[in-house]
Amino acid sequence: MVLAGTSAFAESVKFKDAKGDDNGPGSYTYPTDTVYTKGSFDLRKVALEDDGDEIEVTVEVGAKIKDPWDSKAWDGNGFSLQMVFIFLDTKAGGHTKTIPGLNVDFAAGHEWDKVLIISPQGNTRVQSEINSKAKDLKGDIVLPLKVKARGKKLVASFPKDKVGGGVSKSWGYQVLMQSNEGFPDKTDLLTRKVNEYGGGHRFGGGCDYDWDPHVMDMLGEQADLKAYTCKSKTDGKRAAIKMVKP
């Protein structure tokens, strides 16, 4: 379930997401290492608010945001585990293909125009990954001006001119929760794998052929995440997800 509200002047949009649905299509399990605290990838609330020339995005999860891998030592942003993708549908048309490593597409009629990324990694590292793995999408990927971890919340500010204007209730929104992977697969943009069997730093409950959605939680109902097939390395179909409107 998702609930939303907007201000009278469409300067803010707020969403609430269900508790305890951080299991992707229903079968996913957390990595077994103790740093992955229960609720760390359970999306609870999302808010986008105009703030002058910036848009402030606040993402709240079900557990305190932690920094077990000392992100400041690798030019990071003060947290280690979460990686959040905020997709915006601001006009007709756009992309159905998403960021490499998420393993989902957007359904026809729900194309995205901009995606905002909140990562523990500094912008230099993220931009390098974009340049090498998502060149065709780089013009529509927006990185934050600043990011802070506050309790169970991640707060990031993005340049409004790069997003394409102020927050609007006419837009479509979708937020995908993933995990930061400092040593990603050669084609994945800093995202953590979901395998058939989980491990110390791998999500479990999926398949090993990269057709399964590598998404732990999202806004709204997650039934669309179940609509994938994974028969072999060359035989499968990725799930197609939809935007949520305020």
Steps between C-alpha positions, in 0.01 A plus 500: 500500500617853428356825626596839364443867565594826331510862604251751360764633262638156401831589666523171686398141449498240778451125489463228764582138425397181677708360785683170462486459121878518448510160330476595132240280328434329834781246518815705554714473812765729645871416486610305805770739623385680815553847350179452300259586781135403458310792350805661337340466155138536609380818330257683732469863391614719211469878470605736221488871579595815312776692677597804296716386210510148640270205561543333838429128509449315829487121506415319823562129561410260780836498680760753606735598217848371585852531362671169582755538219616852596392674180698814578816294444399451136360849436149383584191666642478376859312173445588167339212268417208662321482615138184674384373578150221759464344482154293793372250507214485872422366497142378273223742237372830414663694186589374150572853369558631564852840522667729199440478261793137566597374237254158657447339706224219753513174406331378684190322817606711518817831608348744701711667828405740562789647283774651636821761280669577495872815297558755461779764546231627848419390659173839445338468122535134494398562718194786276394269198518234686300752596233612140454174310552209733417626739232168496316314613813753741653319814385198404708680383814523766773747481789453687829667821610515363855384196697452448875395206716269593790373214713288286269504762225715586202470864396638613164480825303492504120536795258153594378624602154642150443174339607299713260300719734337499840310213658158443343199287589454438126820294486528127546736369768668173583768430760710183489698382801828324439831450683833665432760258360851641499626214283216458249466266206662638185162607359324611823496859618605451864204269574502182710406168340199287586586131464304179542679438827602790721838548661695734721463788256244367251122515510330163460172369363545599136670326209856501371432608141436874542135491394375547856439856625786620718265717706425445868216751535309759296208739533160336485404140438783271394297252296666622179836378632368144481439522124841373390622168366846358552559170319862532391769756425341569160135416570306736723299820532545792734219649706342825379405742777277808516511853630297619799301824480433726801 
